[in-house]
Amino acid sequence: MIYFCPTPIGNLSDITKRTLEVLNSVDIIAAEDTRTSLKLLNNYNIKKKLISYHKFNESSQAENIVELSRENNIAIITDAGLPGISDPGEVLVKKLIEEDIEFQVLPGPNAALTALVLSGLNTEHFLFYGFLNSKSSARKKELTELENLKFTLIFYEAPHRIENFLADLYEIFGDRRISISRELTKLYEQTLRENLSYFVENPGSIKLKGEFVVVVEGKKEEQLNIDVKNILTEKLQSGMKKSQAVKEISKEYNIPKNEVYKVSLEVEE
């Protein structure tokens, strides 16, 4: 049997009893980073053969794991959280399904859902997106495809990119309520809940350490139904300059300035 086992996202005590039972019973543990996994395994005095299974050897190692599973029970673990969710695992799962090989996925810790509940934002409908592209131009394109979604969005981001990510998010989404969680379940866990504009205007308010989960409010229904072109025309007819009208509409209706500007190109002054 092959078991996909979630591991703690920070606090080692968050591991489930069932996961510990599986890790103690298998013959081999395939780990994303064997050095990181050893800290967890040593903490629970688990001594097993370790093999490396990470994003750079995922395809080739998936073949090896399938072969090893014919005579061994194997546990798949990542550095933190559930294998296959923004971590290696998906390639192996697809291969196991294709070859009709039985496997089990154990439930357990998940940073995205933990941060979602902490956010206080709508949990009825949400989209987990994970990591956006590291390049700003590609990231903005992805965000543009997401900006009109009405449900809560969940992103992962690295500390060295978080400020640029928030700036791009503000440019495309406009001002929305967001929640930023870092160091989840660890000693210095922190969750900040503010409007997006606050973090853009006060970059020093975020400590650039630990992995980040950013939870963003979905686009409100009233924003989707605003006739920007008509409102802009009315303001221009009242004698307001186009640049000022764009600025006011963006602020008044919480619509990204670049979105209002695009509409303004279609309106004569």
N, C-alpha and C positions, 0 to 999 in steps of 0.2 A: 504494500500500500504506500502511496505517496500522500503526505499530509502537508497542506499549506497552513503554516502556524503564525498567527500574529504575535508580535513581540511588543513590549512596552514602548510607548512613545517618549518616555522620560523616566518616570518612577518605576523602578524594577519590581515593585510590589504589585503592579497592575497586571502582571501575567496571570492567565487563568490556570486553575487547577488542571483542567483537561490538557492544556498546552504542555504543562510540566510533565504530565503522565505520558504524553506522546513523545516528547523529547527524551525522556528516560527510557522509552521502549524501543525506539528506532535503532537501526544499525548505522545509519549515516545521516548527517545533517549538512544540507547545502545552504551556505550562508553568503549573503551579499558581501560582507567584509568579515573575514574570519577573526580579525583582531578585535573588532567591535563585538562580535557575537561571543567571543571568549569571556568577555567581562560578564555578560549575562549568564552564560553557562557555568562559569566558575562560581558565580554567586549562589547558584543552586546545586553546586557540586555534580554537574552533569558532564561526564567524560565520554565523548563519542568521536568517531572519525569525522573530520570536517573536510568538505570540499568547497571550492569557491564557485559561486553562481551570481554573476553581476551583469550589468548592461553591456559590457564589452565582450563577454564570452557567452551571452545568453543563448544564442542559436546553437553553437557547437556543444555547449554544456547540456543543453536540453536533450540532445541525442544521447549523451553519456548517461544522464540521469535515467532516461527511459531504459537503457540497457542494464544499469545497476539495479533498477527497481524489479527486474525479473527474479532476482535472488535476495533482495534486501528491502527492508522498510526504510523509507526516506522521509525526512522532514525538511521542508523548504522554509527558511526564515530570511528576513531582511534586517537592516539595521534598526528599523523602528516601524511599527504598524503592520498592515496586512500586505503580504506579497501580492504583486500584481496591480496595486493601487499606487501610481507614481513611483513604482519600484519594480525590479525584475519579477517575473512570474507569469505574465500574460502569454509570452511565447511558449512556455512549457505547458500551460493549460490548454492552449489551442492544439498542441501536438498530442497531448494525452487524449483529447476528445477525438481528434482525427484517427488515432490508432485504437480507439475504443478501450482505453486503459482506465481503470477505476481510480479515482482519487477523492480526497476529502478536503474541505476548506473549513477550518475552525474559526469561530467568531472571536472577536477581541478588540483591543484598543485601536482607535482611529482618530487621527488628529482633526480631520475635516469635520466630522460630526460633533466632536467635543467642542471645537471652536464655534460651530453653528449654534449649538445650544447656549453657549456663553454669550453670543452676540446679542441676543434679545430680538433679533430680526425674525421675519416670517420663516417658520420651519415646516409649514404644510407642503409647500412646493419649493424645491431648490435644485440648483445645478452645481455639481462638483466639476470644475474645469481643471483643477490642478495647476501645473506650471504653464505659463505663457511663454512665448518665444523670448529669448534673452536680448534680441535686437529690437530697438525701439520701433522702427518702421514696421516690422513684421508684427510686433506686439500690438501696435495701434490698429493694424488691419484686423487682427483677431478680436480686439475689443469692439471695433465697429460692427462686427457681425453679432456681437452679444448685447449691444447697448439697448435694444428695444425689448429685451426679454423682461417679463413682468415678475419673475420669481427671483428669490435670493441666489446670489452667485458666490461660489467659494473658490478661492485661488490659493496656491502655495507660492511662496517666493523666498529667495535667499537674501541674507542680510545685506550683501553688497549691491543688490539691485532694488531693494525695497523703495527707496526714495524716487528713483527714476520710474519705477512701476506706478507709484501713486500719482506722479505728475502726468503720466500718460493716461491713467485712469480718469483723472480729473478733466483732462482735455477732451476726452471722448465722451465720458458719461455725464459731465457736469457735476454739480454738488449733490451728493447723496449721503445718507447715513451709512457708515461702515464700522466694522469692528476689526481690530488687529490683535491677534493673539500670538505670543511668542513664548518659547521655553515651556510649552504645555506639560503639566504634571511634574515639572522640576521645581527646585527650590525657589528660583526667581521667576516663576510663571507670572505673566503680565497680560492683561487684556485691556485695550484702550478703545473706547466707544465715543466717536465724535462724527461731525460732518467731514466729508473728504477734504473740503477746503481748509479745515483746521490743520491737517497734517501737511498739506502742501505749503501753507503759509508758515508753519512752525516745524520745519524738518528736525530740529533738535529735540523735539518731544518724543522721538522714537529712538530707543537704544538699539544700535545696529549689532545685535548679537543674538544668535539662535535662529532656528528656522521659523518662518512666519506663515500664519494662516490668515488671509484677508477675506472677510465676509462682507459682501456688498448688497445693499438694498436693491431690489428690482425696480425697474422703471414704473412709475406710478401711472395709473390709467389716465389721469388728467393730462399728463405730459404727452401721452400718445395721441390725444385728441385735439391738441392745440393747433389752430390754423395760423402758423407763424407768418405766412405770406400776407394774410389779410390784416393781422395786427401791425405788421411792419408798414404796410401801405397806409394804414390809418395814421400812424405816427409821422410818416413822411408828409402826408397831406396837411398835418397840423403845423408843419414848418420845422420839424426836428431833422437834424442832419442824420444821414444814414449810419455813420459810425456810432453816434450816440444812441440811436434807436436799437442797433444791434446789441449794444452793451446793456441797455435797460431791459430788453426782452429776455436776454440771457439770464440776468439777475432775477427779474420778476417771476419768470416761469421755470427757473432752474433747468435751463436747457444749455448744453455746451455752446460756447460762443462761436466755435467754428461751424457748428450746425446752423446757427442763425445766419452767420455770414454767407454760407452757401446759398441759402434762400434769398438773401439780399441781392445776390448777383442777378436774380431774375426780376427784380423790382426797379423801376425807374424812379429817380429822385424828382 
